[in-house]
Amino acid sequence: MAHEFESAPALEMLVTRLGEMEVVLGASAAVRLGAVRAHLQRAVALRADGALPDAAAAIRRAMEELATLVSDVDPREGVLMRAVVERFNAALLRAEPTELERTADLMRERSGAIKVPKKP
């Protein structure tokens, strides 16, 4: 069961941009962002070793941590993030790479990692 849903460069970029979130969210977010960073770094290493299911599980744990952090800042956004995490988990269990990619794109969009042009 291959999980080719996330490129290593995208994960690495997300890891490097977590510092920006700490600046915005403040020092109180540092511990949870550190946990997110650790899970994502583990995912990058696991992916490089070819352990794709384990890498996907590490990404899921990072997403869960991020959803908890978001819930602390904005409970309504936290609910949405938790729904996205559940969607990701379900797609992971069903080994649906297309849905995994869509969910990862949604997470990147919601986190601000990618900008989505607004419709006029």
Secondary structure, 3 states (H helix, E strand, C coil): CCCCCCCHHHHHHHHHHHHHHHHHHCHHHHHHHHHHHHHHHHHHHHHHCCCHHHHHHHHHHHHHHHHHHHHHHCHHHHHHHHHHHHHHHHHHHHCCHHHHHHHHHHHHHHHCCCCCCCCC
